[in-house]
Amino acid sequence: MSSCIPEGSYVLVNCWHSLLSVRPGRIIKVRHNRYGDIIKTLDHIDEQGFLWLRGEHKSSISTLDMGPVNHHQVIGIVSFVIRSTPKVAL
């Protein structure tokens, strides 16, 4: 699976989100205790309210290695991606 945000791209993160707008399938930015600020897809929310994230790239950190994230660690929801374009030699 390839990344939905190619390396070198810019993202616009909406920090004015509500907990209701954070739902599975959304791409979110979180402040992870081990990995710092990361952008991942929300896979699911467990019965205790913890968020489980997944990467979209084959070399991404696994969901189990990341572990659960508290909703207070959510920085925002990715609302727009400006993809980088490959440089063309002239």
N, C-alpha and C positions, 0 to 999 in steps of 0.2 A: 504494500500500500504506500503510495507516495504522500508526501506532506501536502496539506491543503494551503499551507503558508510557506512558499518557497524561501530558501535561505536568502537573506539580503532584502527581504520585503519589509515594508512598513505597515504597522497596524494601528488602527484607531480604536482605543479602548474607552468604552463608556463606563465611567466610574460612578455615575448616578443611577445605579441599578437597584432594584429591590430584590429581596430574596425570592419573590414570586417569579421574577424573570430569569432566574438561574434554574434551568431545567435540562434534563439529559439531551445531548446532541448539540448544545451550545458550546462555543469555543470561549473559554474564560481565561483570565490572567489571575494567578494566585501567588501569594507569597508563601512558598513551601519552606518548612523548617530546615530541610537538608539541601535542597537544590536552588534555593533563592526564588527570584521572580521567574515564573515559567508560564507558558501559554499551552494549554491542553484542552481537549474535548471532555466535557462532563459525561461520563459513562452512565452513572446512576447515583442515586441518593439512597443510602441504606435506612433501615427502620429507626436508627438512632439519630438520623439527620446528617450523618457524615457524607461528604462528597467523595466519589471515587472517579479518578481521572484516567484518561487513556491518551496515548500519543497516536499520531496518524502516520508517522514515519517508521519504517522497519527497524531502524536503529534507536528508536525512542525507548525511554525507561518504561518498564512494564508497570501495569496497574498495581500489582502486588508489591513491587519494589518501592513505588511511591507511597503506598499506603493511603489511608483515609485523610481527608482534609476537612477542617472545620469551616463552616460558612463564613466565619469572621476573617478567614485568610483570603477571601475573594477580593481582589482589587477591582475587577470590572469585567465586562463582557466585551469581547471583540466584536465591533460593529462594522468595520470596514478594513479591507486589506488592499494595499497598493503593492502589487506583485512586481518584483524586480524583473527587468528585461535583460536577456543575455546581450553582451556587447558583441557587435558585429565588426569584424576586421574589414577595413576598406582597402 
